[in-house]
């Protein structure tokens, strides 16, 4: 009787591992499809505007579009 009870226990580790995997996959999809490549907070932290970035570092925006090809740049 006790042996049957032990054999019927469902391991929670597989459930936790599956949920963690789904969370990781969801975060990856968020970063690929939803999050913009250059956040407005990053521009304000650096103390520059988007126009200033386009003038001084023109290759940065091209590189960001290649790296994050599914996202658009923030409007300014």
Secondary structure, DSSP 8 states (H G I E B T S, - for coil): -HHHHHHT---HHHHHHHHHHHHHHHHHHIIIIIS-SS-HHHHHHHT--HHHHHHH-HHHHHHHHHHTTTS-----
